[in-house]
């Protein structure tokens, strides 16, 4: 089985948008076979510097985008789509993206002037003559604007956009996770149903053995202890069936929660697990860096943190602000808006910090520490991603070997049981030998069901580890922000 082997080394970070990102060196990399490109995936280029000499060329380097459909189970496709539309975790992630998008609008507003209108009416009473009582009207128009001389505000806008890109990747990651959870739960439910069916057949087998033992007891061939052992075996099979029914119903309820549905145990379950689809295409580390949502989110948070460092440092520089206004006061409403009486003012203010008690320097240090933290988070995320892919690839081979061995075990155990049952009827074998043979066969069948399910679940984990394909597509956060302006 191909591998994702590599050696990773992290260099010291330097300031800049992405200069704090880790430098990854992977001198060797093998590939998976079978995964093919899909143009429906939203392009998401990595901003981490990537040297092409450490990448093994792989022209078909994209995993299967619609991997859920590859399992050839239409009901599973429907369940995944329903979960992506209704799941509360997905909905919460969408709302969190909206929160970050509002920050973009807030940051952009600081690039433009502010304009305000004020008006007031006052009335005084009492006195004589000139002060006998009067009403005055005051109207004003005020404007202010801060010139972004050194790009501090633009850095804040870019930081907000990077945060939105990270939040968009988070949403993509949630979509991948939910699709994976639904798929695995679906396979586990089918597995549980198969185990329930196995228990039913086990009960029938044990009851048949009990009837044989009872006839032998009535014929005086065997003693009452054999009858009691047969009854015990029937009761154990019934207890195991109850446990498996409970487990199946609990997993169905868990699936219903993912679908935002009432968690009852009402679900039509297929009779058998789907066949494991063949792997198609290739994959390499560059694909993982460019497509996996949690890596993209960590990468963009480095960008955000770097911009915040720049913005904090620019608070040390002078700032220029302009303000102006027009106002008019009148003692008679009819005299208002008399342009001859309107007073205008315009003010330009240049300020620079001299002594802040270390406040600005403290803010800079805090943002630089946050940048270092994001770099370490990025490295940790990349290492974890490679580990998950490596584990899934290794399990792909080991689980296949396990399933093949268990198929032989089931076949041989069935033959042994058939032979011992015949010998028991003939009086040439004991009840303990028969029960042991039945137990071995049932155990082998249960393990085979578990192995088939685990292979399917591991394939899901592999696709999730690769970034989720179609289900890891990101929202176009820039378009969303423009639509909401």
N, C-alpha and C positions, 0 to 999 in steps of 0.2 A: 504493500500500500504506500502511495506517495506520502511525503511528509512536508512539514513547514519549517524544517530545521534552520536555525540561524543563530548568530551571536549578536547581541545587542549591546551597544555602548552609548552612554549619554555624555555629551559634552557640557561644559559650563555655559550658562545662558548669558546673553548680552542683551542690552536694551534695544528697543525697537518694537515694531508691531508684532512680528513673529520671531525675532532674533532670540527670544527666550525659549523657543521650542527646542525639544531634544533633537540631537543629530543621531539618527539610527543607522547603523552599519550592519548589513546582512550579507555576509560573503557567500552564503549558500542558501538556495531555496528550491525546493521541488514543488510540484503542482498536483492538484486534484485533477482527475479526468472527468470531463463531462459537462460543465456548466456553460451555457451560451448567452451572448449579449442580448439585451432587450432595450430598444430605444425609448420605452415609456418611462424608464427611470430618470428622475430629475438629475441633471448633471451637477455635481458638487465637487469642485476641484479643491484639493488640499492646498493650504497655504504653507504647509511645512516644507522646507527645502528638501527635495528628494533627488539624490544622485542616481542617474540612470544606470550606472555601472554595477549597482548591487542587485538589480532586478533581472531575474531570468526571463527572457522574452517569452511571452505567452499570448499569441494573437487572439485566442478565444478565451479571454481571462475573466469573463463575467459569469457568476453563478446564475442558475436558472431564476429568472425574475419572478414568475408566477409558480413558485415551488409548491404552493398548496394544491394547485390544479394537477401537478405531476403525480399526486397520489391517486388520481382517477376516482375521486369520491365527490360527487356533486353536492351531497349533503354537507360535507366538510367545508367546501367552498362557500356555501350559503351561510353556514354558521360563522365562519371567519368574517365575511362581509357584514353580517349582522352585528357582530361584536365590535367591528371597527366603527360602525355607525352609532351604536347604542352604549358601548361600554363606558361606565362612569369615569374610569381612569383616563381614557382617551378624551372624554369631554372635559375633564379637569385640566388636562394638558393643553387642550385648545384654548381654554379660558386663560391659562397662564401665559400662553403666547400672545393673546390679545392684550394682557396687562403690559407685556414688554413692548408691544407695538405702540401702545399709548405713550411710552417713554420716548419713542422716536419723535412723535409729533410734538411732545413737550420740549425736547431738546432743539428741534428745528425752529420752534417759535422764537428762540432767543436770537436767531440770526436776523430777525425782522424788527422794525420799529413797533412800539406800542402806541396806541392812540386811544385817548379817553375823553369823554364828554362829561362835564359837570354843570350843574345848575342849582341855584338856591333862591329862595324867596324869604325875606325877613320883614317883619312888621314891628314898629315901635310905637308906643302910645304914651301920652302924658306930656306935661310941659306946656309952654305957651309960645306963640310966635312961630319961629322957625322949627322948633322942636315939638310942635303941637301933635305930631303923629305922622308917620310916613311909612310907605312900603318901598322896599328896594329889591331889585332883581339883579341876579349875577349869573352870567353864562360864561363858560370857559371851555377851551379845547386844548388838551395837553398831549404832547408827543415826546417820546424818549427813544434812544437807540444807542446801543453799545457797539462800537466798531471792533470787529474781531481781528485786531491787529496781528496777533501772533498765532491765530488758529486754535485758541483754546476752546471756543464754542464748537468749531468744526470737529475737533477731537471728541467732544462730548457727543455730538451727533453720530460720529462714526462708532463710538463706543456703544451707543444705544443700538445701532444697526448690527454690530457684532453680537450683542446680547440677544437681539431678536433672531439672528441666524443660529445661535446656540440653542435658543428655546425652540426654534423650528426643528433642529436636529433632535432635541429631547422628545418632541412630539413624534418624530419618525421612530425614535427608539421605543416609545411606548406602543406604537402601532406594531412594530416587530415583536415586542414582548407579548402583546395580547394575541396576535396571530399564532405565535408559538404556543402560548398557554392553551388556547382553544384547540389547536391541533393535538397537542399531547393529551389533553383531557379526553378528547374524542377517541383517541386510540386506547387510552386507559379504560374508558367506559366499555368499549368493545372487548377489551381484554377481560374486564370484570364479568361481562356477560358470558364470554366463553368459559370462564372459570365456574360460573353458576351452572352452565350447561354440563360442564365436566362433573360438578357435584351431583347433578341429577342422575347422570349416568353412573356415577359412583354408588349412589344410593340403590339404583336398580341392580347393580352388580352385587352389592353386599346383601341385598334382600334375596337375590337368587342363591347366593352362597348360604344364606341362612336357611332357605327352604331345603337345600341339599343336605345341610347339616341336620336339620330337624328330621328328615326322612331317615338318615343314617342312625340318628338317635332312636327313632321309633322302631327301627329294625334291629336295634341292639348292637350295631356295629361300632358306635362311638358313645362317649359319655356326655353328661350334661355340661361339663366344662367347655366342650366344643360349641355347644349351643349358646352358652353365655358369651363366649368370645365372638361368635357370629353376630349376636344381638348388640354387643358393644361396638363392633365395627359399623353396623347400621347407624347406631346413635351418633358415633363420631362423624360419619359422613353427613348426617342431618345437621349437626352442629356447625360443621365447616360450611355447609350450604347457607345457613343463616348468616354467618359472618360475611360470606362473599356477597350475599344479597344486600346486606347493610353497606358494605364498601361500595358496591355499584351505585346504589341510590345516593350515597353521599357525594360521589364524583359527578353524578348527573346534576345534583343541586349546585355543586361548585361551577359547573358549566353554565347553568342557568343564571347564576350571579354575574358571570362575565358577559352574558347577553342582556343584562339589565331586565331580567325576567323573574317572575316569582319562583323561588327555589323549591319547586316540587320535584318529584322523581318521574315525571311523565315525559318520556322521550323514546321515540322509535329508534332502536339500535340495530345496525346491520348484523347479519349472522356470522360474519367473519371479518378479520382484519384485511385491509387492502394489501396488495403485493407491493413490496419495496421497489420504488422506481430506480432505474439505473442512473448513476451519476453521469452528467453530460457537461463537457466544457473543462476549463482550466481555471486556476486561481493562483494569485501570488500576493505578496505583502503589499504591493502598491494598491491593489484593489481594496484591500482591507483598510488602508489609510484613507482612501478616497471615498469610501462608501459606508463604512460602519458608523451609525448615528452617534454612539457615545464618543467615538474618537473625534468625529467632526465637531461635536459640542464642546469637548475639552479643548480642541484646537482653537475654536472661535472664542472661547473664554480667555485664552492666552492673548488673543488679539484685543479683546475688550480690556483686559488688565493692563496691557502695554499702552493703550490709548489713555487709560485713566492715569497712568504714571505721567505721560506727556502733559495732560491737562493740569495735573496737580503742579508740575514744575512751572507751567506757564502762569500760575498765580503769582509767581515772583516778579513777573514783568509788568510794566506800566499798562494801564487800561485807559481808553479814551471813550467818553460817553457824551452824547449830544442830547440836549433837551430843549424843548420850545413849547410855546403856548400862546394862545390868544384869548383875551377875556374882555368882557364888557359889563359895566354896571349902569343901571338906569333906575330912576325913581318913578318912571311911568312905563307900563308895559308897552304902550304905543311907541316909546322911544327906543325899544330894544332893537338889536340888529341894525343900528345906525353905524355904518361902517366908519364914519368920522370919529366915533367914540371908542372904537375897538383898540385895545392896547396889545402890542405884540412883544414877545421876549424870546431870545435865543441864547442858550448857554452851552459852552463847550467846557468839559472838565477832564483834566488829565491827572490820574492818581497813580501812585506807585507805593508799594509797601516798604516801610523802613524798619519798623520794629513790630513784630506780631507775637512776641513771647515764644517763638518756636512753633507756632500753630501750623504755618504752611510747611515748614520742614517736617513736622510730624505727620502731616497728611501725605507728603511725598514718600516718607519712609514706610508708611502703612500701605500705600499703593504698590511700592516696590516689593514689599513682603507678600502682598496678595499675588503679584505676578509670579514670584518664585513658587508660591503654593500651587498656582495653576499649572506651572511647568511640571512639577512633580506629579500632579494629578494626571496630566497628559501622559507622562511616561508610564505611570501605573496602569492607566487605561489601555495603552497599547500593549503592554506586557500581558495584561489579563486577556485581551482579545486574542493575541497569538496563542496563549495557553489554551483558551477555549477551542480554537480551531485545531490545534495540535491534538488535544484530547479527543475531539470528535473524529478526526481522521484515524487516530489509533483505534478508537472504539469501533469504527466502521469495519475494520479487519477482524478484530477480536470477537465482536458479536457475531459476525458471519461464521467464524470458525465454531463458536459456541452453538449456534443454531444447527449447523451441519452435524455436529456431534450428538446433539439432543435428538435429532431426527432418527439417527441410528439407535440411540438409547430407547426411544419409544417403540420402534419396530421390534427390537430384540425383547424388550420387556413384555410386549403384547404376545409374542410367540411363547415366551416362558409362561405367562399366565394361562394361555390356552392349554399348554401342555400339562401344567400342574392341575388345572381344573379337571381335565380328563383323567389324570391319575387319581385325583381326589374322589371322583365318581367311582372309579374302579377300586378304591380303597387302598391305593398304593402311596398316597401322600397324606400328610396331616393337615388340619385346618390352619395351623400356624404357617405352614409352607405356602398354602394358598393365599392367606391374608397378606403375607409378606410379598408375594408376587404381585397381587393386586395393588398393594401400596406402592411398590416400585414403579409399576406402570402408570398409576395415577400421578405420582410425583414427577415422572419424566414428561408426561403430557402437560402438566401444569408449568413445568420449567420451560417447555418448548413454547407454550403460549406467551410466557413472560419474555422469553428471548426474542420472539418475533415482534412483540410490542416495544421492547427496548431498542431494537434496531430501527423501528419507525421513529421513536422518540429521539434517538440519536441523530437521525437524518434531519429532523426538525431543528435540533440544537445546532447542527452544522450550518444549516441555512441561516438561522438566527445569528450565529457567530460570524457569518460572512456579511452580515449587514441587512439581511432580510429581503433583498431584491425589491420587487414591486411594493412590498409592504413596508419598506424602509424609505419610501419616497418622501421628500420634505415638502412642507408648504412653501409656496412662493411668498415669503414674508415681505419682500419689497413691494410686490403688487398689492398685498393686503394693506400695507401701510399707506400706499397712494390712494387706495379706494376709500380709506377711512379719513383721509385729510379733509 
